[in-house]
Amino acid sequence: IWSDHDSEHTVKLDDRQRIQRAVTARPGFNWGLNDLARLCECKPATLRQRFHRQHGCGPCDVVMSVRMELASIYLQTMLIKQVAHAVGYKDYRSFSRQFKQYFGFSPSTMQRMT
């Protein structure tokens, strides 16, 4: 069971929090729907339905979002190809396209801004 200990209180993490923490810990892992469902202790179809109902997006969208946010930090000290690999992309061009779609500008532009 995933939980956080906040002094004497135990707080159960929701699905989104579980996924965010797991991806933050292992951004380069090839997270699939089955992996995310196992993490959230449910079936893939159940996770997908719950996510769309509660968050208006799919669980894989959260994986991508966490990766992009981490990438924006990594770009301050790493090369684009290194960042792409660190956040789970085999091809840095695919990473760059996804990054630009997410942020509205390229990874190289982000590096110039920092």
Residue pairs with C-beta under 8 A, 6 or more apart in sequence:
1 12
2 12
2 13
2 18
2 21
3 10
3 11
3 12
3 13
4 10
4 11
4 13
13 21
15 40
15 42
15 47
15 50
15 51
15 54
15 59
16 51
16 54
16 55
16 62
18 39
18 40
19 36
19 39
19 40
19 59
19 62
19 63
19 66
20 62
20 66
22 31
22 39
23 29
23 31
23 62
23 63
23 66
23 67
24 66
24 70
27 66
27 67
27 70
27 86
27 87
27 88
28 85
28 86
28 87
28 88
29 35
29 88
30 88
31 60
31 63
31 88
33 44
33 47
33 48
33 59
33 60
34 44
36 44
36 47
36 59
36 60
36 63
37 43
37 44
37 46
37 47
37 59
40 47
40 59
42 50
47 59
48 58
48 59
51 57
51 58
51 59
51 62
52 58
55 62
64 98
64 102
65 102
67 87
67 88
68 87
68 98
68 99
68 102
68 103
70 86
70 87
71 83
71 84
71 86
71 87
71 95
71 99
71 107
72 103
72 110
74 82
74 83
74 86
74 87
75 83
75 107
75 110
75 111
75 114
76 111
76 114
78 86
80 92
80 95
80 96
80 107
80 108
80 111
81 92
83 95
83 107
84 91
84 92
84 94
84 95
84 96
85 92
87 95
89 95
89 98
95 107
96 106
96 107
99 106
99 107
99 110
100 106
100 107
103 110
